[in-house]
Amino acid sequence: MIPGEKLRSMIENGIIEVAPLAFMRGRTLDNAFVILDEAQNATESQLKMFLTRMGPSAKFIVTGDTTQIDLPPKQPSGLIQAIKILPNIAGIDIIFLNESDVVRHRLVKDIIMAYKNNH
């Protein structure tokens, strides 16, 4: 979405930062728009730690697909826990997307539906 040279400049100037989840501990993210992608693979404690880094004027977006969890079998997904415990908090919205929201190759919708119908 951003041309390569402009992106490099924005990263060099600290306007955009890409950081592993492990580097969030102890930080407060304020005056920021923060995106956590692939949150289905965050543990419960990792997701709680991430969400509690939010400063007063920050906006957080958490994305994930609970059908694609890559955690060890006995390790619960923090995203699933968050979906269960956070929906009644004012200021938090949980939005579920489905195959009609797919913007990839037209076959991806058919693939999603085939897997959905097979369960």
C-alpha atoms as an extended CHARMM CRD file, in Angstrom:
* protein
*
       119  EXT
         1         1  MET       CA              0.0000000000        0.0000000000        0.0000000000  PROA      1               0.0000000000
         2         2  ILE       CA              3.0230000000        2.2700000000        0.4840000000  PROA      2               0.0000000000
         3         3  PRO       CA              5.7160000000        2.4910000000       -2.2020000000  PROA      3               0.0000000000
         4         4  GLY       CA              8.9370000000        0.7730000000       -1.1220000000  PROA      4               0.0000000000
         5         5  GLU       CA             11.1090000000        3.8890000000       -0.8690000000  PROA      5               0.0000000000
         6         6  LYS       CA              8.4940000000        5.7810000000        1.1460000000  PROA      6               0.0000000000
         7         7  LEU       CA              8.0770000000        2.8000000000        3.4770000000  PROA      7               0.0000000000
         8         8  ARG       CA             11.8420000000        2.5750000000        4.0390000000  PROA      8               0.0000000000
         9         9  SER       CA             11.9060000000        6.2840000000        4.8400000000  PROA      9               0.0000000000
        10        10  MET       CA              8.9930000000        5.9750000000        7.2680000000  PROA      10              0.0000000000
        11        11  ILE       CA             10.6900000000        3.0680000000        9.0500000000  PROA      11              0.0000000000
        12        12  GLU       CA             14.0190000000        4.9520000000        9.2010000000  PROA      12              0.0000000000
        13        13  ASN       CA             12.2530000000        8.0050000000       10.6580000000  PROA      13              0.0000000000
        14        14  GLY       CA             10.4020000000        5.9410000000       13.2630000000  PROA      14              0.0000000000
        15        15  ILE       CA              6.9640000000        6.7010000000       11.8230000000  PROA      15              0.0000000000
        16        16  ILE       CA              6.3810000000        2.9810000000       11.2160000000  PROA      16              0.0000000000
        17        17  GLU       CA              7.8090000000        0.3030000000       13.4630000000  PROA      17              0.0000000000
        18        18  VAL       CA              7.6100000000       -3.4290000000       12.9170000000  PROA      18              0.0000000000
        19        19  ALA       CA              8.3220000000       -5.3190000000       16.1240000000  PROA      19              0.0000000000
        20        20  PRO       CA              7.9420000000       -8.8940000000       17.3500000000  PROA      20              0.0000000000
        21        21  LEU       CA              5.3350000000       -9.4420000000       20.0430000000  PROA      21              0.0000000000
        22        22  ALA       CA              8.0990000000      -10.3120000000       22.5130000000  PROA      22              0.0000000000
        23        23  PHE       CA              9.4370000000       -6.7240000000       22.2420000000  PROA      23              0.0000000000
        24        24  MET       CA              6.1920000000       -5.1930000000       23.5510000000  PROA      24              0.0000000000
        25        25  ARG       CA              6.7260000000       -6.0610000000       27.2210000000  PROA      25              0.0000000000
        26        26  GLY       CA              7.2370000000       -2.9830000000       29.3830000000  PROA      26              0.0000000000
        27        27  ARG       CA              6.2280000000       -0.5050000000       26.6830000000  PROA      27              0.0000000000
        28        28  THR       CA              3.2930000000        1.8750000000       26.5230000000  PROA      28              0.0000000000
        29        29  LEU       CA              2.1310000000        2.5050000000       22.9790000000  PROA      29              0.0000000000
        30        30  ASP       CA              0.5140000000        5.9350000000       22.7620000000  PROA      30              0.0000000000
        31        31  ASN       CA             -0.2580000000        8.2650000000       19.8540000000  PROA      31              0.0000000000
        32        32  ALA       CA             -0.1470000000        5.1000000000       17.7810000000  PROA      32              0.0000000000
        33        33  PHE       CA             -2.2190000000        2.9150000000       15.5010000000  PROA      33              0.0000000000
        34        34  VAL       CA             -1.0880000000       -0.6100000000       16.3370000000  PROA      34              0.0000000000
        35        35  ILE       CA             -1.8870000000       -3.7830000000       14.4150000000  PROA      35              0.0000000000
        36        36  LEU       CA             -1.3250000000       -7.2650000000       15.8050000000  PROA      36              0.0000000000
        37        37  ASP       CA             -1.6640000000       -9.7050000000       12.9130000000  PROA      37              0.0000000000
        38        38  GLU       CA             -1.9230000000      -13.5090000000       13.2230000000  PROA      38              0.0000000000
        39        39  ALA       CA             -3.1540000000      -13.1390000000       16.8210000000  PROA      39              0.0000000000
        40        40  GLN       CA             -4.5080000000      -16.6830000000       16.7850000000  PROA      40              0.0000000000
        41        41  ASN       CA             -0.9120000000      -17.7520000000       17.4510000000  PROA      41              0.0000000000
        42        42  ALA       CA             -0.4750000000      -15.5490000000       20.5240000000  PROA      42              0.0000000000
        43        43  THR       CA             -0.8310000000      -17.3190000000       23.8430000000  PROA      43              0.0000000000
        44        44  GLU       CA             -3.3130000000      -16.0500000000       26.4100000000  PROA      44              0.0000000000
        45        45  SER       CA             -0.5660000000      -14.2930000000       28.3850000000  PROA      45              0.0000000000
        46        46  GLN       CA              1.0110000000      -12.7930000000       25.2450000000  PROA      46              0.0000000000
        47        47  LEU       CA             -2.2810000000      -11.3230000000       24.0380000000  PROA      47              0.0000000000
        48        48  LYS       CA             -3.1000000000       -9.9220000000       27.4810000000  PROA      48              0.0000000000
        49        49  MET       CA              0.3790000000       -8.3650000000       27.6430000000  PROA      49              0.0000000000
        50        50  PHE       CA             -0.0820000000       -6.8320000000       24.1930000000  PROA      50              0.0000000000
        51        51  LEU       CA             -3.5400000000       -5.4140000000       24.8940000000  PROA      51              0.0000000000
        52        52  THR       CA             -2.3880000000       -3.8550000000       28.1630000000  PROA      52              0.0000000000
        53        53  ARG       CA              0.3240000000       -1.8210000000       26.3540000000  PROA      53              0.0000000000
        54        54  MET       CA             -2.3900000000        0.5500000000       25.0700000000  PROA      54              0.0000000000
        55        55  GLY       CA             -1.7730000000        4.2080000000       25.9070000000  PROA      55              0.0000000000
        56        56  PRO       CA             -4.5960000000        6.7600000000       26.3220000000  PROA      56              0.0000000000
        57        57  SER       CA             -4.7480000000        7.8440000000       22.6720000000  PROA      57              0.0000000000
        58        58  ALA       CA             -3.7500000000        4.5950000000       20.9710000000  PROA      58              0.0000000000
        59        59  LYS       CA             -5.9300000000        2.5340000000       18.6510000000  PROA      59              0.0000000000
        60        60  PHE       CA             -5.3510000000       -1.2180000000       18.5430000000  PROA      60              0.0000000000
        61        61  ILE       CA             -6.4210000000       -3.6470000000       15.8330000000  PROA      61              0.0000000000
        62        62  VAL       CA             -6.0570000000       -7.3810000000       16.4300000000  PROA      62              0.0000000000
        63        63  THR       CA             -6.5410000000       -9.7740000000       13.5200000000  PROA      63              0.0000000000
        64        64  GLY       CA             -6.4950000000      -13.5360000000       13.3740000000  PROA      64              0.0000000000
        65        65  ASP       CA             -8.1100000000      -16.6570000000       12.0360000000  PROA      65              0.0000000000
        66        66  THR       CA             -9.1000000000      -19.1570000000       14.7200000000  PROA      66              0.0000000000
        67        67  THR       CA             -9.2090000000      -21.9140000000       12.0890000000  PROA      67              0.0000000000
        68        68  GLN       CA             -5.4540000000      -21.5440000000       11.5210000000  PROA      68              0.0000000000
        69        69  ILE       CA             -3.9240000000      -21.8340000000       14.9960000000  PROA      69              0.0000000000
        70        70  ASP       CA             -0.3100000000      -23.0530000000       14.9460000000  PROA      70              0.0000000000
        71        71  LEU       CA              0.2260000000      -23.2650000000       18.7180000000  PROA      71              0.0000000000
        72        72  PRO       CA              1.1240000000      -26.5980000000       20.3580000000  PROA      72              0.0000000000
        73        73  PRO       CA             -1.9920000000      -28.7400000000       20.9600000000  PROA      73              0.0000000000
        74        74  LYS       CA             -2.2730000000      -28.0240000000       24.7020000000  PROA      74              0.0000000000
        75        75  GLN       CA             -1.5240000000      -24.2760000000       24.3300000000  PROA      75              0.0000000000
        76        76  PRO       CA             -4.7580000000      -22.2260000000       24.2200000000  PROA      76              0.0000000000
        77        77  SER       CA             -5.0170000000      -19.3380000000       21.7810000000  PROA      77              0.0000000000
        78        78  GLY       CA             -5.1860000000      -15.9000000000       23.3640000000  PROA      78              0.0000000000
        79        79  LEU       CA             -7.4300000000      -14.7580000000       20.5210000000  PROA      79              0.0000000000
        80        80  ILE       CA            -10.0910000000      -17.3280000000       21.3960000000  PROA      80              0.0000000000
        81        81  GLN       CA             -9.9550000000      -16.2460000000       25.0400000000  PROA      81              0.0000000000
        82        82  ALA       CA            -10.1930000000      -12.5520000000       24.0880000000  PROA      82              0.0000000000
        83        83  ILE       CA            -13.2250000000      -13.2130000000       21.8660000000  PROA      83              0.0000000000
        84        84  LYS       CA            -14.9350000000      -14.8550000000       24.8610000000  PROA      84              0.0000000000
        85        85  ILE       CA            -14.1190000000      -12.3320000000       27.5960000000  PROA      85              0.0000000000
        86        86  LEU       CA            -13.8960000000       -8.9110000000       25.9180000000  PROA      86              0.0000000000
        87        87  PRO       CA            -17.0710000000       -8.3530000000       23.8490000000  PROA      87              0.0000000000
        88        88  ASN       CA            -19.0360000000       -6.5470000000       26.5740000000  PROA      88              0.0000000000
        89        89  ILE       CA            -16.3970000000       -3.8870000000       27.2410000000  PROA      89              0.0000000000
        90        90  ALA       CA            -17.3530000000       -0.4390000000       25.9420000000  PROA      90              0.0000000000
        91        91  GLY       CA            -14.8880000000        0.6650000000       23.2770000000  PROA      91              0.0000000000
        92        92  ILE       CA            -14.0770000000       -2.8630000000       22.1080000000  PROA      92              0.0000000000
        93        93  ASP       CA            -15.6840000000       -4.2030000000       18.9470000000  PROA      93              0.0000000000
        94        94  ILE       CA            -15.2480000000       -7.7440000000       17.7150000000  PROA      94              0.0000000000
        95        95  ILE       CA            -15.9340000000       -8.2020000000       14.0270000000  PROA      95              0.0000000000
        96        96  PHE       CA            -16.1860000000      -11.6040000000       12.3780000000  PROA      96              0.0000000000
        97        97  LEU       CA            -15.4610000000      -11.8910000000        8.6730000000  PROA      97              0.0000000000
        98        98  ASN       CA            -16.4990000000      -14.7400000000        6.4020000000  PROA      98              0.0000000000
        99        99  GLU       CA            -15.9490000000      -15.9480000000        2.8640000000  PROA      99              0.0000000000
       100       100  SER       CA            -17.8440000000      -12.9580000000        1.4370000000  PROA      100             0.0000000000
       101       101  ASP       CA            -15.0620000000      -10.7220000000        2.7840000000  PROA      101             0.0000000000
       102       102  VAL       CA            -12.2660000000      -12.5370000000        0.9310000000  PROA      102             0.0000000000
       103       103  VAL       CA            -10.3160000000      -10.2810000000       -1.4300000000  PROA      103             0.0000000000
       104       104  ARG       CA             -7.8420000000      -12.9040000000       -2.6130000000  PROA      104             0.0000000000
       105       105  HSD       CA             -8.1320000000      -15.1470000000       -5.6740000000  PROA      105             0.0000000000
       106       106  ARG       CA            -11.7600000000      -16.0440000000       -6.4550000000  PROA      106             0.0000000000
       107       107  LEU       CA            -11.0150000000      -19.7060000000       -5.6580000000  PROA      107             0.0000000000
       108       108  VAL       CA            -10.1760000000      -18.8540000000       -2.0320000000  PROA      108             0.0000000000
       109       109  LYS       CA            -13.8730000000      -18.3220000000       -1.2730000000  PROA      109             0.0000000000
       110       110  ASP       CA            -14.6740000000      -21.7460000000       -2.7280000000  PROA      110             0.0000000000
       111       111  ILE       CA            -11.8370000000      -23.3340000000       -0.7380000000  PROA      111             0.0000000000
       112       112  ILE       CA            -13.0730000000      -21.7400000000        2.5100000000  PROA      112             0.0000000000
       113       113  MET       CA            -16.6030000000      -22.9530000000        1.8320000000  PROA      113             0.0000000000
       114       114  ALA       CA            -15.4050000000      -26.4810000000        1.0120000000  PROA      114             0.0000000000
       115       115  TYR       CA            -13.5700000000      -26.6910000000        4.3470000000  PROA      115             0.0000000000
       116       116  LYS       CA            -16.5220000000      -25.1590000000        6.1920000000  PROA      116             0.0000000000
       117       117  ASN       CA            -18.9550000000      -27.6550000000        4.6710000000  PROA      117             0.0000000000
       118       118  ASN       CA            -16.6530000000      -30.5660000000        5.4580000000  PROA      118             0.0000000000
       119       119  HSD       CA            -16.8680000000      -29.9560000000        9.2350000000  PROA      119             0.0000000000
